[in-house]
Each structure stands twice: as C-alpha cells, then as structure tokens.
Amino acid sequence: MSIAVKTIGFTKTTAEHFFNRLNKAEIRRLVDVRLNNTSQLAGFAKASDLKFFLKEICNADYVHEPILAPTEDIFKKFKKEKGEWSEFRRGFLDLMENRKVESQISKELIDQSCLLCSEAEPHHCHRTLVCEYLNGKWGSALEVRHL
C-alpha cells in the first residue's frame, strides 16, 4: 500500500503562495506537527486561522498532532543553542521511537495529507524526519513530496 504525503513550511512565503501550493496538491488534510501552533508570530498559520482557511480555500481538514513534534528541550538545543543537526536528528528519532508514534498515528491520517511545520525548506526540518521515521516503520510505504 502506497501512502501519499506532502510536507510544507509556512515561513518565507505569502498566504497566497502557501494555500495555492496546498490547493494544487489536492490534500485531504493538513497535519500540523508543530509543538506550539498558536503563536502570534505564525501569522496566517495560527491553528484557528488555518482550520478556517483550509476548509474555505482547499476543502481540507486540519489536525494538530504534537506527538509528531520535538520536545521544547530538543528544539531549544538545536535552534536557540545552535546545536548540531546530527544531534537534533538523533534525539528526535529516539523520541519518536520512545513514543512509538508508528502505532499511535494511523496510515489513514497520513495518506493524502500534508505535514506542516515552520521551516521553509524540508532539509534540516523535523517534518522530514517524521516521514523518514514512519517510512522506516511502515516498510517504505510513504511517497513523500515536499511542496
């Protein structure tokens, strides 16, 4: 079984470009993998706004899955303390392993969905690590496309 999943970040883009990419990708839902989804710094990507815009513009649902987010401590070491990507990667993959996210997140939730985080590019981003981890646990079933 093939699972089609997209990923997207909301920084360094306009709302128009962001929602146009989602619309063209014909997603069923946006899965928010951020730990915090209510910051005023998120602009159009605050949870309450996203839910409305996704339904109105893309006819898509919104789901917040903080189990697919790094802890504040892991994130702080990487971002604020300028930690190494390899350490962040190892810590976050270990966290997902400990959480056993592959048994807590359904394939149906991920299929035809788009994973959202803040990073503009997918490299050095935890949404890419979520896909990598789930692909390893689900027998490389994910077909990942970064928008």
Steps between C-alpha positions, in 0.01 A plus 500: 500500500636836397445802726518840331616774734612855439691736727501878520637784709335838547794737548645708217181476296176687455161363596406503132799290396458266798133425436547479122762227550267309733209539259700370204617203708134401563555402861222367723645641820785697644674328790665762717815349653601811696519489877352849528239602247354819648788750491425846366826467306337228290290758313255322270621163635343526847287192565166682517567683173635193323191297578279766339723571198557133424128426495413811297789500252605136472197306626744327735495416869744607768649270765760588763728208592754619759614139545683560170684803640829517686493593866574857599837384636607324178389795292673754727834321483491508122350842426586730789827339603609442139538126545611256233243357257631148563425534873153642436429222250613224736310649796177545305514155338559348846205699636270369226626148570426540872157643423435216253336748266462238227235328714335822618466667159292322238605457140157633405575827681823546305371387159408793274609740774762771526727531803547860614780660698657843489821435306491630143718218365467128578867428567596542865132494590317264732212439254753323279614292797138401571472368144836325525405336829155387386641371173742284697221363718243459223722322247578800276130547424516880499529689173620838625479823304620828647292796384 
